[in-house]
Amino acid sequence: MARTAAPPVHSPSSLAPSSPAPSSRRRTSASVVLRSVLEHGPVARSTIARLTGLSPASVTDYCARFAELGLIRESSAPRRSNGVGRPHVPVDLDDSRFVVGGVHVAVPYTTVALLDLRGRMAARRELKHQGTDPGAVLARAADGLRALLADAPRCRPLGIGVAVGGWVDRESGTVVEHPLLGWRDVAVRDVLSEHTGLPVHVDGHARALVNAERLFGRARGSASVLHLFVGNVVDAAFATHDEVHHGPRSQAGAIAHLPVPGSTEPCDCGRIGCLQAELSERTLCRRAREAGVVDSVNPMHVVAAAAAGDREAVRLLVERARGIGRAARLLLDVLNPETVVVTEVGIVHREDCLGALREGVGDERAAAVVPTSFPDSVLAVAGGSVALDVLYRDPLAASPEAI
């Protein structure tokens, strides 16, 4: 793969090169404090100590470090305890100084974005692929991020998160295999780090979205979360007690070739009736073209046709959602998560599709199933959340001072 260097996104003299993800990803005490500020801020230091079980002195210490780094700031409205005594000065995230870059590589296009520390999208561009050569795709992504940062001169980038479908090894930052793109053993982290001079972290998009949901979305506070992503790629991710399961070489969540009883869809693997072949957006759009609903490969055109009253478009979307529900039910039986989050275009945009999904899951578990918390920015959030997960797990190691 070509690795021609490009001008860095940020001056490399002040930025450390990317390093492998740590083998242990458990939360540190610093992480517990910063997560409390994220979840409860503006919040008094004494409240953080009570919520976390850390000593008031430790909490004060961490808050002082975070304030020095520019990650948190004191609120402008001090609060009194019971109206007497010295007022408490709450702390909150400072979401005005720093951003992370997000890159999501889909089959037809790459999304590049900037996210603030609350996971909110500040800017986004979609870059349609001009071929799928990984060197060219990643170089365009770096150029896209550079352009977004040029339009946000007051924001300093902390790093870049990359989310990709297929088999992604987080530890090495490598896309091991993505059959639909034709990628194999692509060193994404190394290539983007060379182009940008920033720390780069890479993960599969379903795992990235589990992290987004537990940090910023509906699954915050859930003891266990299953995320099911249904696009051109179909995959899943599972987190319990704040740990996303990766498995050896991050192969967990590969559900593309689970058999679907009764399906006659041929799969690229040579078999008939694999889950991804049956439920993918490519199949949805092909069926819609065959039915005369659209003349397009864009699933949003099927959603638009349904919104305009096309009954066949509605039927295709609802049947697909019901099939996704049956697949989710199988995963529920195996993993028994507290919350199930599904990312799929019909379920995001239509109540009848959400109802069909829950029907497929079954009445007894339907309430546990919810659509993505990021309907208008899901791909941008997926990429950026890879980097934000690193920050919130070990903020002093991933802080502005560290880079």
N, C-alpha and C positions, 0 to 999 in steps of 0.2 A: 504494500500500500504506500502511496506517496505521502511523505511527511514534510512537505515544504513549509518552512517556518513562515509565519505572518507576523506583522507588528502586534505586540501584546495588547490585550484589552486594558491592562493597567501596568504601570511601571514595574518591571520585574525586580528592580532593586529593593523594593519594600515587600515583596511577596515571596513566600517560600514555595518550592515546587510541591506538586501533589504527592501525597504519600499513601500507601495502602491503607484500606480501612482496618481498624483494630480488630483483632480476633475476638476480643470480648467487647460487646456493645451494651453492657449493662449501664444503667444510669448512675452518674456520680452524684455526690452531695450538691455540687454546684448545679448540676442538671435539675435536681429536685427543687432547688430554690428558684431557678429561672423559669421552670415550668409552672411553679406556683404564681409567679408574677404574670406569666402569660394567661393563665386560667382565671385568676382572681383579681388582677390589677384593675384600678389602683388599689393597693393592699398595704396595710401596715406591716412593718417588719415583725412585730409581735404576733400578728396573725399568721404570717408565714411560718414562724417558729412553732406555733400551735398546730398548724396543718401538717407540717413535715416531721415534727418530732425532733428537729435539730435545736441546738441551744441558741438562745437569743444572740449570744456573742458570735457564733458561727454564721448565723443569718446576716447579722450586721456586717461581718467581714466580707461575705460573698457579695452583698449588695454594694458595698464600697468598691469592690473590684469591678463589678458590672457597670457601675456608674462611671468609674474612671475610663473604662473601655468604650463607653457610649452605648451600651446595650439597654440600660434602664435610666430613668430620670425620676426625680422627686416630683410628685404631683404639686400643682400650684394651690391646692386647697387642703391645708392641714385639718385634721379631725381631732376633736377632744374626746377623751374616754370618759363617758358619763357626765360630760360637761365640766369636769374639773381636772386639775393637774396639767401637766405639760402636754401640749397637743402632739398627736401622732402625725408624722408626715408620710403619707402613703407613697409607695413607689409604683411605677408602671413601666412597661416597655417603652423604649425610645425607638419608634418606628420611622423616624424621619431621616436617619443618617445612613443606614446600610440597606443593601438589597442583596439577594442572591440571583444568579442567572439560572434559568430553567430551560432545558432542552428536552423535547419529547420527539423521538423519531418514530413516525407512523409509516405505513406502507406508501401512501401517496404524497405525503409532505412532512416537513419538520416544523414543529412549533418552537419558537424561541420566546422567552419572556423574562421579565424582572418581577420578583416577588419581594414584598417587605417582610419584616420579622413576624408578622401575624399571618403569613401565608396569603396575603391579598395581592392580586395581580396589579402591578403598576403599569406595565406595558407589555405588548405582545405583537408578534408578527408570525405569519404562516409562510413558509418557504416551500413552494411546490418542487418536488424532486425533478431534476433534469438528469435522469439516470440514477441508479442506486449505488454507484461506486462509493464505498465508505469514506475514502479520503476526500472526495468532492463534497459529499453530504455534510461531513463534519467541518470542513473548511467554510462552507456557506453558513453553517450554524454559528461558527465563531464570528464571521463577518456580521451576521444578523445581531448577535449580542453586542458587538462593538458599536453598531449603529444605535441600538437602544440605549446603551450607556452614554453615548455622545449626546443624546437628548435629555439625559438626566445627570448633568454635571455635578450636582450637589450630593449625589448618592455614591457611596463607596461600595464596590462589590466584595462580598466576603468569600465567594466561591461560586462554583457551578454545579448544579445537579443535573444528571442525565437519566431519563427514563426511556426504556426501549422494551418492546415485546420480545418474545422468544426466550431463549435460555441465556441469562445474563449472570455472570459470576461477579458478585459485588466485591469480593476480596481483591481480585486482580483488576477490576474495572474493565472487564472484557465482555463483549457480546460473543458468547461461545458459538451460538447458532441461531440464526433467524432465517428460516427457509423462505419466507415470503419476500424478504429483501435480498436473499442470496448471500447473506453475511455469514462468515465463519471465522472465529478467532480474531475478531477486530478489537484492537487495543484502544478502545474509545477514550479511556482516561488519559493515556499517554499522548494520544494525538491531540485532543482538545487542550490539554495542559501546555503542549508545545505551542499551539496557536494563540493561547490567551495569557499565559503566565500566571493563571489562577489555580487554586486547588480545585480538583474535579472529582466528583463522586458519582458512581454509576450504579443503577439497580434496575430490576424489572419493573414495568409500569404498574402491575397489580400490587406489588409490595410497596412501591412508592405511594400509591393511593391509600393503602392501609395506614401508612405513616401520616398522610395528610388528614385522614378522617380522625385518627386518634389525637392529633395535635390541634386541629382547627375545625373539625367537622362534627357530625352527629354522633360519632362513635367515641367522642371524648368521655372518659370515665368508664367505658365498657371494659369488663374484665377480659373479654375475648371478642375478636372481630374477624369475620370472613369477608373478603372483598372478591367479587366476581366481575371481571372485565370482559365485555363482549363487544368486540369491534371486528376488524379484519382478523385480529388475533383474539383467541379466547383463552384466558388463563385466570388463575386465582391466587390468593395469598391469605395467610392466616396469622393472626397475632394473638398471643395470650400473655397476660401480665406484663404488657408493654414490650414484649419481645416478638419480633416478626420471625417466623420460622423460615429459614433458608435451606437447610439440609446441605449435604456435601456438594461443594461447588455451586451452591445456590440453585439446585435443580427443583426445589419444592414448588408446587403450584402448576406443574405442567399437566393440564387436563385436556389438551387439544384433541387427544386421540382416545378419550373415553368413548365407548360404544353407545350409540343412541338406538334403542330398539325400534324397528320399523323404518328407519331412515334408509333411503336409497342413494344418498349423495355420495359420489366418489370423492375420496380424499387424495391429496398429493402423495400420501404415504403408500398408496396402492390398495388400501382397504376401502370398505364401503361403510358409511354411517358413522364416521367419527364426529365428535361433538363440534369441533371447529368447522368442519365442512358443512354441517347441518345449520349452524347458528351464525356463521360469520356474516359480516356486512356484504361481502362479495356475493354470497348466496342470496341474501335478501334482495340486493339490487338486480341480480340476474333473474330472479323470479318475478320481480316487478317489471322488468323489461319484457319478459315473455308474456306477461299478462297485459301489456300495453299501458301500464300505469305511468312509467317514466321512460325516457331514453337517456339514461344516465348511470354512472357508477357511484353517485353520491347518495348515501342513505338519507341525508337530510331532505333530498328531493322526494323521497317516499313519505317522510313525515309531513312535508308540505302538502303533498297530494292528499294525504289522509285528513289534514286540517281543512282542505278545500272540499271535503265531502266525498272523496273517492272511496267507495266501499271496499274495493279490492285492496287498496293500500291499507285501509284499516284492518282488513282480515289478515293480511300478511304480517303486519306489525303485532297484532294481538296474538296470533298463533306463535310467532317467534317468542314473544314474552312468556307465553305459557310454557314453551319448551325450555326456556331459561329457568323458569320456576321449577320444573322437574329436575333439571340439572342441579339447581341450588338445593333441592330437597335431599338429593343423594349426598351432597357435601355436608349438609346439616346433620344427617344421620351419622356420618363418620366423625365430624369434628365438634358438633353440638355448641356452636358459638352463641354468645349472648346477642350479638348484633350481626346482621348480614347486610352489606352494602353492595348494590349492583350499579355498574356503570354501563348503560346501553341507551342508544338514542331514543327509542320508542318509550322506554320506561321513564326517561328523564322528562320527556315532553308531553306524555299523554297519560291521563288518569286511567283510561281503560287498559292500557298496557301494564300499568302498575297493578291494577286489579287482577289481570290475567297472570302476572308473575306470582302474586300472592295465592291465587287459586292453584297454580302449579305446585307451590310449596306446600299447601294444605292449611286449613283453617287454624289448626293448633299452633302453627309456627308463623303465621302470616304477619303478626304484629312486629316480629323481630326483623322483618325485611324492609329496607328503606332504599330509595335511590341515592345516588351520589350527592354530597353536600355542595358540589361545585359544578352545577349544570352548565354554566356559561364559560367556564375556564378550566375544565377538568384536565386537559392535556398540559396546559401551562403549569397548573398546580402540581401535577405529577412530577414534572421535571424539577421544579424548584424545591419540592418537599424532600427530595433526596438529599439536597444540601442542608435544608433546615433541620432534618432529622439528625444530621451529624452535629449541628450547632447545639441543639437542645439536649443531646445526649452527653456532650462534654464541652460546655461553652467556653471554658478557659483554654482548652486545646484548640478549638476552632474559632477563636475570637479574633478581633482585629489585631490584637497584640501578637498573636501567634503567627499571623500571616504578614 
